[in-house]
């Protein structure tokens, strides 16, 4: 931590950002509270998701992180294609999202795709559209 304190965490994944830096997704058990329906409150703890720069993580002796789920630039799958059923006469189509978009769900088929695959999919205008929320086309313009 910035002030020299240490915190034990459970490492659940890692990712590499486009600038090349590695980050670890972790869970820290932090103080919390539980409020009962009758209004009573008692102290407790809860796992809390945090993200930590790789250089700030010190693995336990014997721990290896090669088996961790890895996402990001090194994995190359920054985009999500969701197959959406059409309505009425409209056939099914692909909706392209940023990987972290909250709208990237509810399809009957979902797959992670590379920037090159996303650009190619969007080039076929009839069978693919961009998400109106995360607008991946703006970032993908630079990937062409």
Buried (B, 14 or more C-beta within 10 A) or exposed (E): EEEEEEEEBEBEBBBBEEEEEBBBBBBBEEEEEEEEEEEEEEEEEEBEEEEBEEEEBEEEEEEEBEEBEBBBBEBBBBBBBBBBEEEEEEEEBBBBBBBEBEBBEEBEEBEBBBBEBBBEBBEEEEEBBBBEEBBBBEBBEEEE
